[in-house]
Amino acid sequence: MIRHIGGALVAWSLTGRRKGGSASKADVSCRLRQAAEALGPTYIKLGQIISSGEGVFPSELVAEFIKCRDQVPAEEFHIVREVVEQDLGAPLEAVFSSFDRVPIAAASIAQVHGATLRDGTDVVVKVQRPSVDELVHQDLKVMAWLAPYLVGRIPITALANPPALVEVFAHTISEELDFRVEADNMIDVARVFVELGQDQFVVPRPHPELVTRRVLVMQRIDGFNFDDLESYEEHGVDTHAVVRAGMIGFMEGALIHGVFHGDLHGGNLYVLPDGRTALLDFGITGRMSEARRLAFVRMLIAGMMNDPMGQLAALRDLGALPDDTDLDAVAAELGILGEPVDPTTMTADELVGELQRIIKALLGYGARMPKELMLFVKNMVFLDGAIARLAPDLDLFSEIAHIAAYFASTHGESLAQQVGMDPEIYEFDPDGVRAAFGVDDTVETMTYRDLQARRELIRNRLRARA
């Protein structure tokens, strides 16, 4: 790991760094992506997580790691045939009337081939790379060895608790290595959407008799890539409607049923010509206990009502803070009960000082990132980037108000009853939303372009100080 990543950084410092600006960032991003691909599936998976962070990570890094979604070098066809025949226990021709030699996509753990069953049904076949299991477990051993050395050395990593983070990553990627688990996840998420009456999403149907640990045969769904702006225009699909449906569908699954797709990124989503979104790749699926689900509900309600103490209590119940945490002390030390401070009005020194103060305080209270919250936040990062690309002129304040009104009218009475709250006292507070963005009540609208401009201003100030 050190040889590949260190070599990439050394090569960049000797040549690419001289290019300066965006060209320099693009150069180091390319080298890091190549290093990740050389290191294998575990690091490619980490690259996929980075690729979902448009608006959070540098654009050059995101653009480069997007290639890790489905442009990883494919296995040769004779290897694919061997895996399929071993797992299905029959010659390829006995199961399929046709099987495309060239994959539709190739990612870190598996590649996907188009095929037709003997009865004429069009399907796709997900085939696991034969050596991936051993490679992943070797990588996880290295990460587990390295993680304890990061504690206390890189301040921001302590919030995630590196050893715990590796444990979570090991659990999720191990689930991805068993396609029988993925098939069960597909059925569960599809059931959730049916029970919600949510018809804006399509989940491909697995063929149960053709599912093994390394092979998954499923319904073929054709559409265009989630990030393909030209296809939206060609088919007359409203990008704002797709983003809104994505936000509501993801949150409904998590908050109402405690089940949600845990790995949203552009490579896992197709948009159909009728505007519906197809969800693919269910290797990572978030599942919350009833107690954790209700804590999420309380966190959402508290956020919409501008109740910071309620949000802190919900975060504690989610496992982000120890059970015996003095919430009043946390609120006082973080200053969350006072008037919001606009970070764009702060100098570089003030920004760094405030970040250091907050991190130190959170670490002092034992803050950490539990698995469910990590998956939820990761998906929100992806949706943040989706808005940046598909709906940059969307008014974020109005959109949040719309989502709050939807949940209040559709699920409000049921959710209030579940958390022991009188639904009559619920009232959406837009000032709390503004405070979350660091602005006061004089700011009436904020588009994603506005938000990006604010983030870039903050980044530039931090770079100038570095």
Summary of the structure (lengths in Angstrom):
residues: 466
radius of gyration: 23.1
end to end distance: 26.9
largest distance: 69.3
contacts: 1456
relative contact order: 0.09
helix: 61%
strand: 11%
